[in-house]
Amino acid sequence: MVDVTTDMVGEEVAPVSTGEQAYERIRTDIVFGKLRPGQRLTLEKLRPAYGVGISTLREILSRLTPEGLVTAEGQRGFQVAPCSAEDLKEIAALRLLIEKDALAKSFLAGDMEWEGRVVAAHHKLARMESGLLAGDDSMTQQWKRYDWEFHQALVSACGSRALLELHSGIYDRYLRYQMVFVIFRGQVAAEEHRALLDCALNRDAPQAEALLERHIQGCLDFAFQHRLI
């Protein structure tokens, strides 16, 4: 069974199978904390929630295992990958390594279309951050989606699909910690995002890399100082 969807101008795009839809839903529910760290993933309980059969669910969870979002327990089944301070530190270090390289390449190759993507992504993120700073915590999940879009836009001109896929995978694992433990540093993070935008428009890769390092380290410091993990 497949669903045929249309793009924003009404043209038909590639069909998406029911199994692929279930994969995306389960993956999103793990990243955004609906399925909690360490939770047992019982196939019989998941089947009605995601509308696919046992064999498809087993394939999906096996697919999510090498992504670091699910762990296999041998004959006992699957569980959502647990969280730990050491794991967060390792993921943050990997994200920094990958994203700094992609930033430098993207700043060098980015054209006017790339600048437009970066500006538009930052505009949406800034609006969400303003709402959160005003006390509206109903937008937390949407805020993190826009956070991902902004960082993805910054590196989108790097010229390497493999690098972008690697960045996307590690960013989702990093994002899961932010969502599960509600890590929001307020005005400081918003100002860092604005500074990253300025660096992109000025093609200042060294300054952007330094900012990114401070941005990620600030998230770690916040989590550990507040004993969130």
FENURDA-V507928 format. One record per backbone hydrogen bond with DSSP energy under -1.0 kcal/mol. NH is the residue of the N-H (numbers start at 1). CO is the residue of the C=O. If there is no record, write none. Layout:
<<NH,CO> <NH,CO>>
//
This chain:
<<3,16> <7,11> <10,7> <13,5> <16,3> <18,1> <21,17> <22,18> <23,19> <24,20> <25,21> <26,22> <27,23> <28,24> <29,25> <30,26> <31,27> <32,28> <33,30> <34,29> <35,29> <38,80> <39,36> <41,78> <42,40> <46,42> <47,43> <50,46> <51,47> <57,53> <58,54> <59,55> <60,56> <61,57> <62,58> <63,59> <64,60> <68,65> <69,64> <70,64> <71,79> <73,77> <76,73> <77,74> <79,71> <80,39> <81,69> <88,84> <89,85> <90,86> <91,87> <92,88> <93,89> <94,90> <95,91> <96,92> <97,93> <98,94> <99,95> <100,96> <101,97> <102,98> <103,99> <104,100> <105,101> <106,102> <107,103> <108,104> <109,105> <110,106> <115,111> <116,112> <117,113> <118,114> <119,115> <120,116> <121,117> <122,118> <123,119> <124,120> <125,121> <126,122> <127,123> <128,124> <129,125> <130,126> <131,127> <132,128> <133,129> <134,130> <135,132> <136,131> <137,135> <143,139> <144,140> <145,141> <146,142> <147,143> <148,144> <149,145> <150,146> <151,147> <152,148> <153,149> <154,150> <155,151> <158,155> <164,160> <165,161> <166,162> <167,163> <168,164> <169,165> <170,166> <171,167> <172,168> <173,169> <174,170> <175,171> <176,172> <178,174> <179,175> <180,176> <181,177> <183,178> <188,185> <190,186> <191,187> <192,188> <193,189> <194,190> <195,191> <196,192> <197,193> <198,194> <199,195> <200,196> <201,197> <202,198> <204,199> <205,203> <208,204> <209,205> <210,206> <211,207> <212,208> <213,209> <214,210> <215,211> <216,212> <217,213> <218,214> <219,215> <220,216> <221,217> <222,218> <223,219> <224,220> <225,221> <226,222> <227,224> <228,223>>
//
